[in-house]
Structures are given as structure tokens and as C-alpha cells.
Amino acid sequence: MTLKPALRTLAQSYTNQTLKQYQLSYHTKPLCHLHAIAFSPKRGSFVSESRNYVIAHHLLDKTPQRDLLEYNHLLFEYFRNDRNNEAINLFMCLWRSGLRVNGSILSSVLKVCGCLSDQVAGRQLHCQCVKSGCAEDVSVGTSLVDMYMKTEGVRDGRRVFDEMGDRTVVSWTSLIAGYARNGLNDQALELFSEMQLEGNKPNPHTFVNVLGVLAAKGMVEKGSQVHTMVIKNGFESITFVCNSLINMYLKSGIVKDAKAVFDCMPNRDAVTWNSLIAGYVINGLDLEAFEMFNQMGLAGVKFTQPIFVTIIKLCANYKELVFARQLQCRVLKSGLAFDRNIKTALMVAYSKCSEMDDAYKMFSMMQGFQSVVTWTAMISGYLQNGGTEQAVKLFCQMSREGVKPNDFTYSAILMARPSFFIGQVHAQVIKTNYEKSPSVGTSLIDAYVKMQNVHEAEKVFHIIDEKDIVAWSAMLSGYAQIGDTEGAVKIYLQLAREGVIPNEFTLSSIINACAAPTAAVEQGKQFHACSIKLRLNNTLCLSSALVTMYSKRGNIESANEVFKRQGERDLVSWNSMISGYAQHGNGKKVLEVFEDMRRKNLEMDGITFIIMISACTHAGLVDEGKKYFNIMVQDYHIDPTMEHYSCMVDLYSRAGNLEKAMDIINGMPFKAGANAWRALLGACRIHRNIELGKLAAEKLIALQPQDSAAYVLLSNIYAAAGNWQERAKVRKLMDERNVKKQPGYSWIEVKNKTYSFLAGDLSHPMSDLIYSKLEELNNRLSDMGYQPDTNYVLHDVEEEHKAAFLSQHSERLAIAFGLIAKPPGSTIQILKNLRVCGDCHAVIKLISVIEARDIVVRDSNRFHHFKDGLCSCGDYW
């Protein structure tokens, strides 16, 4: 930058042209070397060192004859170098000196007030402008507009602009920039049009501001028109204008045009490269961003902080650990090693690459400069890598060091969800007034829901001020998880009343709630219809939820129709369909779908194989179950979990191979869990193995002392063997430990109302008709040669009483009611919370023949489809 004329008047003489620095004298009096202001002899400009500004200011104070030119120059230098507080202090010195200020000085100081966002000082200066008559100066008026716009005084800025007698393109540009800065984009565009109508030609800075507005509004067509104007005005080669064009096109998704502008630029700066690279990332062109970063290096352009941050974030997304380490070396060479944003980006990259030691080193290097952002990033890193304990400790340390968490911190730490910790975090959330925040409130809801504490989740939900769709969906998901269909429907209706438009996640949550056993059959269909109206039924998460819902509600045909119509499928979709067929006992279809997955080379997870082995278990396909276990380990390299081993125990146990089941238990790499022992105990009940059943019961009771299943199954084993004394001991132990046996219920839905029945139930208003129907059925069953299998009556009573017990089981009462209340020929579907007994299973097969009805029974294990005297389970369940 060449010396300005005002500066040249200060330099009266040079003592030696060969000296590296010259002494500057004010007027004719030379200054001593101590107070000299240094110039660069090559560039003729002030040396930007803090010491030189101090010397210059001190020099000005010591100068006996001062004029406004000197003050104005130093004010300008302070403002240009972002030393705004020094500029204000200098102006106060000028004010105290008694010199009369002019428009140029007032204009400079007003710009400083704008940068400091100090409207109070700006208004005082405005008054001084009016008193001194400088308000009519176009540069002062423009600076007033700029000051008000930067201090959120939009109306005052516009009023000053309207009162200006003369306006330059700079005045118009200042007002346009002010509107844009305050989010008034429409007004900014109107002003741009008005400016041209009044004959004012935009300058490059005007175009930059207008292009920024168009980028924010996504008005790419208008942006193309402005691009044409840029070319007509001859500004297409100006770097900062081209940077704005690139930014506008990229934010509008027009990558091709942005690249065309980039390719035609005669000169590019670091901002140009960063804009294009960041734009590629925004538009999902990550590989192109990496390539452009490489070209930038080859072009010899110095990498800047924004470039490093952008590329390091890309490394984090792609888990490119080696490249991230290389970038850290480049950062060190570039002298940016202490930049907080770069360190935070590196820390996140190492976290996502599971290098938590390196991530923590980066975090520790920021000691004393750690912000809430860095703390939150480190906590999130630990949580993403399974370090819940470290995350909790870090959160507590953060609080001790006085760093206040923000909404992101709370949302992250609530992912940890240790039950002892949630209450403490909730209390802190309340103290810091974040409980009404939608993001924090939603995280609290999610945490409580996952702890099955829906009551607390409801409290948080009602406190949130502005509930977004995520909060509504989280609350619906909570009700779905506990099977509270009624609660979920109430929340959904409230959502609709408040005019909130559901998305696919909201609808998938309510449809999951409709998959609960107690939900009305038609409710799921109604929400399916709602999803069709909103054109969301083909979205991935919603269609998968529909497959699950129809499967669980006994309508496997509809589930298959939804599955076939899915435009795209993920692993959840395939698992849902396999699980549906498995629940309905269609082993052949299960194998077909699985083989279809293998042909398509689809990725499978441990859940897929749990479903496959379970399907083989319920179909009696022992060899196939073993085969799929081996495929999982050998072909897909999935390490078996406790659930996989439990499925294998169940597979062998149900087939009567109890010895092999025990080999699995003894050979698994960890102690057998409750599910494995429960599967073995249930099989011991069926196959009447008292000794092994006793062992399994003891192990299960030790693991889950309050679970009634172990006691009931063991007592049933003793009862089936006629050992009533041992059975009594088990029942007594249950009483002593206050363990309650779960009663057997059966439900049936008739005309959108659900009715429940207990064994021997007389509470229904139509009890007389129900028992009359049962008596009629018993007579017709006898005519068909039916003999009650009293082995399923586990009470020490006479044989004729055992037959009476069997005839009054809850599922028979529900079926009898369905035969009375439902139209002839319609399918009867009932639900039972326990396993259907063998005698009832045989009876229902016969009833399907007697009444010529399809009967569907969902027990605790699976669906049974009875038709023409046969069951879909093949009598193996």
C-alpha cells in the first residue's frame, strides 16, 4: 500500500535513503529516535506492530502542534487494523483537546461504534453530527446508516438514509448490507431494485451483499440474473465477487455452475478454495472435496484454518485415521497448531476413529482454553465408543471446573442413561433453565423411556415450551415401548389438534404402539390409511413398522404385501419380514426370504440369525438351526452372543435333546443367562425330566428370584409327575418370597371393543350364553371322539373335575364368545398371555371343523392358525 498524501505531509525529511527505517517528523521539528514511527521502506506503509501504535499515540500526545489530519490518519489506522477500543480512546483525547472535529473523523468513529455494536455511543455521536452540521455530509450519513444497522437499529438506519440529501452507491450498499445482516432479505432485494431505478449502478460490494441474500433464500434463478449483471458491469474477474457467486450456486445445489465460475477466475484466494470445498461437502460430494483439497495444495495456495477444519471433519466422517494424522502434521507446519477449532476438529476425528487416547491428548492440550464445545465433543466421543463411565466422569469434572453445559452437552450426556445418573442431570437441567428446551427435553424423554419410566417422560413432555416433531415422536415411542396404545393415541390426537404435521417417524411410532397385543385391530389400519394420505407409507422406517404391525396383529398376508411394495429395504425391513413369518410358524417362507437375502449379498447382523434360529426352533428344524448358527460364525464372522446361545439351547431342548442343550450351556464362553435356563426348564416340563428341571429352576431362581415362571414351571413338573408334596413346597416358597403367579388371560376384539377372560370367568354379561355355547361344543366334541387330556390339569383333584377345569380355560371362553358375537364364517382371533395348553390346542383344531371357522390364536410363543382341523404349527410349538 502506498503512503497517502496525508501521511506524506508528516514525513518532512529523510536522513538517509539507505536506512531500513526512517524517522518521521511532525511539521519541521524532528523527533528523537525513541518516538519514531516505523515505516517499511519497500512498501511505504505503517508496520503493524502493537509497539508502533503505542509510540504513535504517545508521539501525538507530545506534539505541541496537532491538527485533525494527524488524528484522522491514526483513527483510520486503528479502525483498519481492528483496534477499535484504541480508536475510541484516541477520539476522546481529540474531544478533550478542544479541536473541532470534522465529518471525516466522525465518519471513522461511527464505523468503530458499529464494529463494537455500541449504539449508545453511536447515538451520542449522531447528536454531535447534527450539532456540528456534519450530518448532511454523505460519508457521515453513510456511516450513521452502517452504525445503526450493525447495532440492530434498523428503523433509525432507514430514517437516516431517507433523510440523506445525497446518496452514493456506498450509502445504498450499506443499507442493503444492513437489511441482509438483520435477516430482512426481502427488503434488501427491494432496495436493490429501487437503487437501480434511481440510476445508481451497483458496485462489487453491492453485488456481494445481494448474492448473499439470494444464497440464503435459495433464489437461484434471480441469482443467475444478478450473475449476468455482474458480467455486464465488468466485475466477473473480481475475486471476492466470484467467491459470492460460488457460494450462491453451491448453497442452491447448482454445483456445475459454481465450478464454472471457479474455473474462469483469473485469481483465486484461500476463500475461493474454501468456498468450493465446503460447498462440495454440503452437497454430499465428499470425494470431490478431497480432490479439490489436493489440487489446492498442488496450486501452492496456503491452507487456512477453515480449510483444515472442513477436511478434518471429512476425515472424521470417513474414519480416515491416517489422513487425519497427516493433516495434523500439516497443521503444525502451517503454524496453526494452537487454533482451538482445528484442535476440536482433530479431537472429533480421533474420537470417530475410536482413537480415544489421541482424542484425549488433543483435549488436554487445550487446557485453559477448553470451551463448552470442546467438553461436549469429548463427552460425545467417549459415549460413541462405549466409554460411558469416562463420559460421566468428564461431565462431572466439567461442572467442577465451572464450565456451564449447553443444550448439546445435556443431550449428549443423557445418551449415557445410567439410572443413578439421570436424576442428577435432570436436576441440573432444571437449575440451568434448560428443561423447556426442545432438544434437552426430548433427550430427557428418550432417557426416561429407555428406563421404562414413562411417567417421568410425560412430566418432561408437558413442560417443553415449543414441542417440535421430534419431541412428539419420542413421547409416542415411549408409549409404544410399554405397549400403551391408548396413551399413544391420545398424544397423537393432541398433536393433530395443535396442527402439528406428523412425519414418517411420528407415524412409525404410533403404528408400533398399535402392534401391542391389547390394541384394536382396526387402529393400525387407520394409521396406515393416514400415512397413505400424507404420502409417507413408502418411507423406509414407516413401511418396516407396518410390516411388524401387521405381523404382530396376525395378518401376515398384509405384512407381505407391504414388504413387496417397499421401494427400498434395509436390514430392519428384511428382519421384520423374517420375524413375521417365524411368529406365524411358516418355516418354509423364513428360509426362502433368508436365501433371497444371501443371493442379493445383503449384509446381515446378529439379530437376523437370532430370528433364523428361533424360526427353526419353533418349526422343529434342528439341523437347519445348527447350520445357520455355523453360517453366522464361519461365513459372516459374527461372534455369538448370549442370545444366540440361548436360542441354540431352546432349539435342542424343544426337540427333546436335553443332553445337547446342557452341552451348549456348559460350553458357552460365559455363564448362562436366564433365557437359556428358562428354555431348558420349559423343555424339562414338556419332556418330564425332573432332575434336570430342578437344576434349571434353581439356576433361574438364583438369577431372577422374583420371576414367577421358574417356580410355576418347576411346580408343574412335579405335578405332572404326581409329586404333590414337592409341588406344595414350591408353592409355599412362592408365598414366602411374595412371588405372584401370572394369571392366564385371553382377549378377543368384537366391534372395536376388547374383552378379556380368565379361566372359569363369570364376569361377562353374556356368561350364560357363553357357557351354554361351551356345553354345546363339548357335546359335539364328544360326538367326534374327543377325550380330555387331563395331564394338562396340574391340580390334585378328581379326574372328572380335571375335565371341567380344561373346558373352562380362558381361550375356550374367548372362542365361545367370538362364535356368539361375530358373524358366521368370519375369522376368530384371540390373544393369550401364556402358552396354550396341549388339550386346548387339540380342541381348537376340532372347533375349526365343527364351526367351519378360521381361528387364529396368538399365545406367548407364536401364532397358531387353525383351519379345517389343522394348525400352522404342525403340533410343534
Buried (B, 14 or more C-beta within 10 A) or exposed (E): EEBEEEBEBBBBEBEEEEEEEBBBBBEEEBBEEEBBBBBBEEEBBBEEEEEBBEBBBEBBEEBEEBEBBBBBBBBBBBBEBEBBEBBBEBBEBBEEEEBEBBBBBBBBBBBBBBBBEBBEBBBEBBEBBEEBEBBBBBBBBBBBBBBBBBBBBBEBBBEBBEEBEEBBBBBBBBBBBBBBBBEBBEBBBEBBEEBBEEEBEBBBBBBBBBBBBBBBBEBBEBBBEBBEBBEEBEBBEBBBBBBBBBBBBBBBBBBEBBBEBBEEBEEBBBBBBBBBBBBBBEBEBEEBBBEBBEEBBEEEBEBBBBBBBBBBBBBBEBEBBEBBBEBBEEBEEBEBBEBBBBBBBBBBBBBBBBBBEBBBEBBEBBEEEBEBBBBBBBBBBBBBBEBBEBBBEBBEEBBEEEBEBBBBBBBBBBBBBBEEBBEBBBEBBEEBEBBBBBBBBBBBBBBBBBBEBBEBBBBBBEEBEEBBBBBBBBBBBBBBBBBBBBBBBEBBEEBEEEEBEBBBBBBBBBBBBBBBBEBBBEBBBEBBEBBEEBEBBBBBBBBBBBBBBBBBBBBBEBBBEBBEEBEEBBBBBBBBBBBBBBBBBBBEBBBEBBEEBEEEEEEBEBBBBBBBBBBBBBBBBBEBBBBBBEBBBEEEEBEBBBBBBBBBBBBBBBBBBBEBBBBBBEEBEEEBBBBBBBBBBBBBBBBEBBEBBBBBBBBBBEBBEEBBBBBBBBBBBBBBBEBBEBBBBBBEBBEEEEBEEEEBBBBBBBEEEBBBBBBEBEEBEBBEBBBEBBEEBBEBBEEEEBEBBBEBBBEEEEEEEBBBBBBBBBBBBBBBBBBEBBEEEEBBBBBBBBBBBBBBBBBBBBBBBBBEBBBBBBBEBBBBBBBEEEBBBEEBB
